[in-house]
């Protein structure tokens, strides 16, 4: 056990919980925590910009004139897809490891752990929402994790659509996984994965064609046409987003059932793996650089089709490969990648990702509200700078309090694990 973590039996022991926030446990997959940290930083980046448009309809025109090198900010919503890849990997690894050791999956135990991991902080965030947000009529849909199935105009906490997709994944995936694993056929597993990938691509294509979704994407409700069309039809629905979980599931299969084969493959093909890792990182950078938010840019119809159909798949496949290479490759570019994702400063940010995701819109929204009350004449860029410089640290600070006093204590009370199931990261 990590010498910095106490053996206190009190789940609310502040010192113990603080040590867990700062000190990785033995066997912790540090690159996963690094990816989680990067994903929440991407989300913070886009929301520090996007939330401004809630207070200033003219701000969207400023966004359209942003330089090319800032496109990664406006594509920060892809941080959610990184979350989905990580969830696919961690949840699949836990379930596959349990099935490998016992031949079964304890569904009650799994759902109990998910409930205690996610619901306490979520209920606290909904309490804040009841005090601060105007649209309270559909709060029941958040409690049932079906808010993403309702029209976007009714959403109580609009950013929690991704949590609904996560819960829908947690509910359905273990059942499907057990059905596949009981077939005890590698061929059947491969066919099932291929069918899932093709189905994801086909569904996104059919939705795009049926609704004639535009590119560039209208991300600002009052600044262009098609905002609710994009949100309602393709952005928040589980049948158009499940493809982002697939790379994580695929990686988890080899991580659980064939770890030695992976190590040998990566050891024998170090140069090829390094180039593939570099290419994957290049794909991530290129996707983040596409100016899909800029209403002044015109896109050919063929690129629009390709973008809506497959860009998230390319992005998440690249993230999946970077994940597995950072876990199994120790030298060259892969080793550099693993060390970068394992940086000590990223670890606590990764642990705070869930609470930060829940509470940061309240913080950034409050800051913009204060700015427009006290200093409305400030230029747009200065407003964004203030909201970012103050909002990101404050969001992390509030998330730290939630982690120490709510999130971590309930995680401590989830109970032990079944014999033979490996320890996973504390945020799983």
Secondary structure, DSSP 8 states (H G I E B T S, - for coil): --TTS---S-TT-HHHHHHHHHS--TT--HHHHHHHHHHHHHHHHHHHHHTHHHH-TTHHHHHHT--GGGHHHHTGGGHHHHHHHHHHHHHHHHHHHHHHHHSS--HHHHHHHHHHHHHHHHHHHHHHHHHH-S--TTHHHHHTT-GGGS-GGG-SSGGGHHHHHHHHHHHHHHHHHHHHHTT--HHHHHHHHHHHHHHHHHHHHHHHHHHT--SS---STTTSS-HHHHIIIIIS-HHHHTHHHHHHHHHHHHHHH-HHHHHHHHHHTHHHHHHHHHHHHHHHHHHHT--TT-TT----HHHHHHHHHHHHHHHHHHHHHHHHHHHH--SHHHHHHHHHHT-HHHHHHHHTHHHHHHHHHHHHHHHHHHHHHH-TTS-HHHHHHHHHHHHHHHHHHHHHHHIIIIIHHHHHTT----TT-----TT-
